[in-house]
Amino acid sequence: MLWFRYPNCLILCVVLLWTPPASVFALSFQVKDAQGNPLENAVILLPGALNDQANTVAVMDQIDKNFVPHVLVIQQGQQVLFPNSDNIRHHVYSFSPAKPFEIKLYAGVPEAPIRFDNAGIVVLGCNIHDRMLGYIVVADTALAGKTDAQGNVTLGGERATDSLRVWHPLLLAPVPAPVTLPMPAADANGVRQIQLSVSAPAPDTPRSSFGNRLNRRDAP
């Protein structure tokens, strides 16, 4: 009888007891260079906590003497496996403060993944093939992602923020930390435009600052 006599009251009680989930909005970004060209592999980081993805294993492959993907975004504490899908051996290493490591000359799949406990930018090289270069962005937030070929990326946000961090392999040499920028306003399409000043890609020549620091060994 109470429900029929006081329907509005019952509905009100249900509304008061229901709590909407935290977060649930998305922010869309497009990153371009100073000439207005879309920038692929730009990484955007928003304030937020880590999540369960930090317990998963990411993959940085090696295909046709390239690191694939060129830029890998992971969370702090996450592990990365480095399979070698080429029919030749590679020697993966990094001298980056966030994670110095070395996987000596190998083929196939290493025995175990490597854990990245410190946030930062990790640059990868191959001691055998100097032109191989890759990056791992170890994020201190789950709200991180990289742009596609059109310079676009969409991130879910937990709360409003007046700033963001952004990084790109060509921002500065050798490898900068993410830079902090004011949060841009959304345009008529709901997209927030970001412009970065980046350098031109380096010419495809051997790099002496990385591979030559290890005892080199010839490989096929």
Order of alpha helices (4+ residues) and beta strands (2+ residues): alpha-alpha-beta-beta-beta-beta-beta-beta-beta-beta-beta-beta-beta-beta-beta-beta-beta-beta-beta
